[in-house]
């Protein structure tokens, strides 16, 4: 029997006892009273007490902030890279204001569980000395978004980050769409997330800034940009009105249309009542080509728009140019330096262009999604209250939102998102990543509907899952396999090996397809094979995506396709060859 979303929410509330948010907030205030925010080399160099103070100074002076993501395999290598990029900037006469420390996903787990989890890409902060060095590696302000707040270790990580002098901390959006490896207690994750945001709220007057990257959460999974705007309103309501913290939104990585990119700056400014302080504005990652030279043109386009949008509507977002090689591999220090230097020339061009530029289309986009998004937001509060949710309790709100997921939220509150009717008064504006995924489906569909592909895939029961949050990649593979006649069970993103094997056995799957991007391909494959051995349930496995693995020795993840093949995993790096690779894997397995 299919139950309504209202019934589903009532059942969730009944089945899971949750503490009151006011009690969690009492603990937040107690913990905050014991925290002294550290001083980084950046704070000393620029005589500020927080990144927020520096951002407001940049806005007042008309300066553009810049951001780089830096996360080598180890903290030692990362610290060395921070020092290296700072010296490069000094030698070339520019400032890199902030750096996102791209941590290993194990950092999302309670400290006592981290050693037993698979190593992934990014540094791992092992002890207090590592944390202390975060703000001392170079006079670049560290930012921590990935795997800090929004996970089981939210509280301990937030405290450690603040004491290290990291004052912009996140990532709330990851709470909704990401999972800590091997972790299953959403109730504990929710409480720890609320507690950590409460700490940020208690330290708001000292410059603590709560970061949320919309493209890392449900914001990227909605079909209509207006639903993403509604979600931004909802996050602001929870963070600022319920928990007292200052929210800094980030967007950009999954937005390719330049009108939408600049439009989101105006939209966020409206959503934040024209006191928008952004964390960073991510470069376009979905349009990247495997040819680094082609990416120069792409980067020039989005940077011109991003810089001029900041000149027109300064929000303090640190602009993040994506290294030209990122579609190929994790970028090296030299490649990070290269794009940062190149970007300063683009800024000089943008400043000359800005006085002559017309943002009418971007402002119209912002007005449209904010008007519709605000209405959806208010409808959401009314709907959840009608379902029995205490909409003034952040624990209940966050828990229910995570449990119901993006599809149920949008289908209930913005059902027109799926409509293509041009005659509507306010038709949906599709998110770019969704539009691009559907375009890829259309490009590849003839191949998968061909007699050759259907002969190889038709009727095969396939279980599809991802090791990480790349949901749209799953959507692409799901639709193509289905077009070829495969019977697909898509169990979604961020699935642990034990879940994959359990679901495959339960559904009688004949083959498992795994997508991965986060530097853990080899370790995940080993764990998956071990789980199959333990459960005495074995089927052929295909893996695709970015097939690399973090290693203790290297600075960046290494390609492991060969090792996967040696383990009996069918490697798929070309969509054209997927039918053949799958058929060959099945035939080899049946021998």
N, C-alpha and C positions, 0 to 999 in steps of 0.2 A: 504494500500500500504506500502510495506517495503522500507524505505529509506536507503541510504548508510550512513556510519559513517561520511563521508565528508559533506553530506547534513545536517545531524543531528548537527554537530559542527557549521556549518554556521547558522543554525536556532537558536542555543543557543546564539551565539554571537549577533545575530540580536535582540533577545527577551530581553536580559538582559544588560542594560547599566552598565558598570563597570568603576570605576575611573582608571586613569593611575597609574601604579606602582610608577613612579617617584614622583607623588604628595603624595602618601602614605608614601614613603620613607623620604620625607621632614619632615613629621610629626614624623616618627620614630626617626630621628636624633634630632629633637627638644625635644622629650620626653626623649631620652637617655641622653641628656645634663643635665637633671635635676635629674638623678638617681645616688645615691651613693650606690655602692654594699656593703652590710653589711658584717660583720665579724662573722663567726660562732665559736663556741667553738673548732671545729675541726681545723679551720684555725689558731687559736691562739695556739693550742697544737702542731701543726706541722709546724708552722711559714711559711704558704703559703697564697697567696692572692686569690687563686681559686682552684677548683678541678683539672682544667687543669694543673696547675703548679705541683700539687701533682702527677698526673698521669705521667707526663714527668719524675719526680724524680723516681717514681717506675720503669719505663721502664729502666732508666739509671742504677738503682741499681739491676735490675733483681728480683724485688719483685712482687708477685702476689697480686692484689687487690681483695677484697671480698665485696659482696653486699648482703643485705637482704631486702626483701619487708616487710614493717611493716605498717599495717593500721587497727587498732582496730575500734570499732564503733564510738568512740568519739575522739576528739583531746586530751582530758585529759588522756584517757587510752593509746593513741598512744605515747604521750610524756613519760608517765610512762614506757611503754614497751621499748622505746629507751634508757632510763636510765638503765632499767633492763638488756638489752642485752649488753650494754657497761660494766656494772659492772661484768656481767658473763664473758665477754671476758677478762677483766682485771684479774679477779680471776684465769682464766685458761690459762693465758699467751699468748693470741693472740689478733690481731687487727681486728675489723670489720671496714673497711674503709668508707663504704657508706651505706645509707639506702634509699630505695625508699618509699616515703610517698604515700600510696595507697588511694587517696582521693575519697570521695563520688562524683558520676557523676554530682551532682547538681552544683559542683564547675565550671563546664564548661559553666554555664549560667551567664549572667550579674547579678551582686549582687542583684538587685531589683527583680529578678525573682526566686531566689533560694528557698525561703521559700515555694513557692506554688508548687514546683516540688516534686515528690516522693522521700522519703529517700531511699538510697541504701547503699551498704556496703562501709565502709571506713569513715575516719574522715571528718568533715566539719569545715573549718576554718571560723569562724563567724565574726571576727573583727580584727583590727590591732594588738591587743595584741596576739591573736593566731598566726598571721603571724610572729611576732617578736620572739615568742618562738620556731619557727621551727628550727632555727639554734642554739638554746641555751639549748635544752632538754638534749643533751649529746655530747661529743666530737666525733661524727660520722657525716660525711658530708651528709647532706640531698640532695636527688635527687628528682626532681618532673617531672614525665613523664605523668602520666594519667591526662587527662582533664585540662591541663594548656594551652599549645599553640596548636592551631588547632581547636579552638572552638569560640563561640561568645564572651567569656570573655578572649580571648587570651591576649589582651593588658594589661588589669588591672591585670590579674594573673601573667604575665611575670614581670611586674614592681614590684608587691608585692613580688614575689619570689626572684628577684635580690636584693631587699632591705633587705630581710631576710638572704642574704648570700648564697642563692642557685644559683650556677653558671652553673650547667648542667641542662637544662630545656627542656622539650618537651611536646608533642610527635607529630612530624610532620606526621608520618604515620597514627595516629588516625584522622587527618583532613580528609583523604580520605575515611576511612571505618566506622568511628563512627559518631554519631549524639548527640547533646545535647538533653536532654529530652524535649519534647513538642516544639522543635524549628524547624522552617521551612525556615529560610532566609539564604540560602547558599551563596548569594552574600555578606552579612554582615560578615558571618563567614570567608569568603575568605579574605576580606579586613583586618579584625582584625588579622588574621593569618599572613598576609604579614607584617602588622605593627609591630607585636610582633617579628617576625624573623628579621625585620629591626633593631629593638632595640638591639637584640642580636648581629647583625652585627656591629652596631655602638660601641658596648662594647666588641668587639672581642679581642682587645689588652689588655683588663682587665681580660681576662680569660673566657668570656662567651662562653658556648658550647651548641650548639643546638642539642638536642637528637631526634633520630627517631628509633623506634623499628619496623623493617620490618615485623615481625610476627603479629603486631597489625594492619596492613593495607593491602593494595593490595598485598604486597609481599607474604602473606600467602594464597592468593586466586588464584594466578596464578597456572597453571598446571606444567609449566616447570621452573626449577631452573634458567635457563638462562634469562627468563623474569623477575624474581625477581632481578637478577644481573643488568639487564637493568634499572629496576626501581630504584635501588640504585644509578646508574650513573645519572639518571634523577633527583632524590632528591638532589644529590650533586650539580648538575648544577644549580638548582633553589636556593638552600640555599647559596652556596659559590660564584658562579659566578654572579648570579643576585642580591642577597641580602647581600652578603659580610660577612655572618656569618661562623663560623667553625662548620661543621657537625660531629656528633658522632653517628655512626650507632650501633644498637643493633640487635641481632638475637638469635635464639637458642630454644625458648620455643616449637616450632612446628617442630623441627629437631631432629629425633631420630637416624638416621644412623651416627655412630661415624666418618666415613670418611667424610661425609658432614659437620658435626659439626666443625671438625678441618679445613676442606676445606674452610668453610666460613670465618675463620680467615685470611687465605691466600688471599681469594678473596677480602675481604674488604680492606686488605692492598694494593692490586693492584688497586682497584677502587679509593682509596684515595692517589694514587701516592706514596705509601710507607711512607706516613705521617699520617697513620691511628691512630686516638685517639678514642677508643671506649667508650661507656658509660658503659653498662654492658653486660654480656653474659649469657642469661637466661638458667636455667636448663631445661631438657626435661620434658615437662608436658603432652605429648600425649601418653607416654608409661606407665604412672603410673598405678599401680594396687591398688585395694581397700584394699589390705593387706599391711600395712606399712612395714612389714619385707621384703617382696619381693622388695619393693622400695629401700631398702638399696643396693641391688645388682645393680639395674638400676643406682642409683646415683653414685656408685663407678665407673661404666663403663664410664659414660659421664664425670665425673669429671677428671678421669685419662687422657682422651683425651683432655679435655678443658685446664687443667693445662699444659700438655706437649705442646699443641699448643701455649700457651702464652710464654712458655720457648723458643720455637723454633722461634716464630714470635711475640714479645711483642708489644701489641697494647694498653695496659692500660685498657682493658675491666675489669670491676669488675665482677668476677665470682659469679653466684648466684645459690647455691644449693637449690633445692626445698625441703621443709620439707616433711618427709616421709608420713605424714597424709593428704597432700593437696588434694588428690583425694577423701577424705572422708568429709573434712570440712575445713573452714578457720583455719589456724594453730594458736595455742596458742603461747605465749611468750616462754614457756618451749620447745615447739617443734622447734621453730626457733633457739633457743640456741643449742639444741641437734644436729641439722644437721650442724650448723656452727662449733662446736667443732669437730665433726666427720670428717668434710672436711679437717681440718688441718692435720689429720693423712694420709688422701689420698694424700695431697700435698707431704708429706715426701716420700711416695711410688713413686709418679710420678717423683720426682726429681732424684730418684735412677734409674728409668726406662728410662728417657729421652735420655741419651747419646746413648742408644742402639736401639732407635726407628726409624722406617722408615716411613716418611711421603709422600712417592712417590705417593700413590693413592690419598691422600688428595690434593696434589699440582696439580695433573692431573685434578681432579674435578674442582679446582679453575681456572686453566688455561682455561678449556673448557667453563665454564659458563661466565667467563670474556670476552673471545674472542667473543663469540656469543652475550653476553649481550651488549657489547660496540657497536657492529654493529646494534643491535636492537635500542639502544639509539639514535644513529645518524640517523637511519631511522625514528625514532619517531619525532625528531626535523624537519626533512625534510617534513614529512607527515603533521605535524601540521601547519607548515609555508604554505604549499600548500593549507591547509583548510582555510587560512586567519587569523590564530592565530599569534599574535605578540610573537614570542618565546623569545624575550628579555624582555617581560613584565610578571613579576611573578604573578600578579593578574590574567591575562588572562590564563596563563599556569595552575595555581592551580585550577582555577574555571572549566576550560574545563576538566582537568584530573578527577576531582571529579565527574563531571556530567556524563561522558561517562562510568565510572566504569571499573573494572578489566577485565570482559569478552570481552568487545568491544576492549579494548586496546590490549589484547593478541591475539584475533582472527584476528585483522587487521595487527599487527606488527610481530607476531610470530605464523602464522597459523599452522605450523608444530607441535605446542605443543600438539595437539590432536592426532597426528599420533602415531601409534605403529609399524611402519615399521622399522624393524631392519636394512634394507639395506641402510638407509639414511646415508649420509656422517657424519652428526652431529645430531643424534637422540636426542629427548628431554630427559632430566633427571628429572623425576617426583618429585615434592615436596613431602616430607614425609607425611604431613598431608593429602594430596589428596590421596596418595597411601594407607594410613591406612583407610581412609574413604571408598574407594572402596573395600578394604579387608573386612571391616565390612559388607558392602552391600552383598558381596558374601557369608559371613557366615550366614547372616540372611535371604537371599533371599528364600531358600527352605521353611522356615516357612511361609513367606508371600505369596508365590505362591501356598501354600497348599489349598485344597478345603475348609478346615475349616476357614482359614483367609479370603479367597475370598468371602465366604458366608457372612461374617460379614462386609466386607469393599467395595466390588465391587459395583461400580456405585455411591458411596457417593461423593458428591461435597465437598471437604475439602479446607479450607483456612489455609495455613501454614505460620507462622511468628516467629521471635525471638525478645525478648526484648533487646538483646545485639548483639555483633559482631560475635557470634559463627556460622558462615556461613556453615561450613562443617557439623555440626550437622544437620542443615536444609537439606543439600544435602542427608545425610543418610536417614532421615525420608521421604523426598520427594520420593526417589527411592524405599523405602520399601512399602510405601503406594501405589505408582503407580504399583508395582509388584503385590499387592493384588487387583488391579482393581479400586482403588479409583481415582477420578478425582481431581487432586491436582493443586491448584493455590498457588505457592510459591512466596509470595510477599517480601521475603528477611529479612535481619537482621535489628535490631534497629528500630522497628516499634512501634509507640505510639498507645495507645488503641483506640484513635479516628480514626486513619488510618486503624486499623484492622477492626473496625466495619463498617467504610465507604466502604472499599474494599469488605468485606463479603457481605454487602447488595447489592452492585453494581453487584457482580458476582453470586448472588443467592446461596451462600455457605450454606450447610446444617450442617456444623460442623467447629469449629475453633480449630486448634492445635497451642499451644504456647510453645516455648522453652525458658527457662530462666536460667541464671547462676549468676546473679550479685546482690543477696541479696535484691530483691524487689518483690519476687513472690506474696506475700500477697497483697501488695499495688497495684501492677499492676492488679491483678485479680479483686480487688474492683473497680478500675477505668474502667476496661473493662466491668464489669457488669453494672456500672453506665452509661457508654456510650450506652450500648445496651438498657437500660431502657429509656434513653433520646431519642434514635432514634427509639424506639418501634420496635426493630429488635432483636429477641432472638433466639439463636441456642445453642446447647450443646458445652461446652468448655473442651478440654483436655489440661493439662499442664504437661511438663516433663523437665528434666534437673536437675539442683541443686535447689531444692525447699526450699529456706530459705529466711529469712527476717531480715534485720537490725532492731534493737530495741534500744531505747534510753537508756535502762538499761544495756544491755549486752555488753560484750567486742567484741564478734564475732556474726555473724548472726545465727539465730536459725532456726531449722527445722519447717516447717509450713504445712506439708502435711495434717495433721488432720484438721487444720483450713480451708484449701482449700476445703477439702471434705465436711465440714459442710456448705460451701457457695454454694455447688452444682457443684464444679469443679471436673472433673474426673482426678485423679492424676495417671500419668504413669511413673513409675520408673524402669520398666523392659520391654525391647523390646518384650520379649516373650508374655507378657500379654497385649500388646497394642491393638491387635484386639478385645479381650474380653472387655477391658475397654472402648474402643470406642463404641462398639455395645451396651454395657450396658448403657452408657451415653445417646446414641440416643434413646434407648427404654424407659429409665426413663423420658427423656424430652418429649416424645410423649404421655405419659400417661395423 
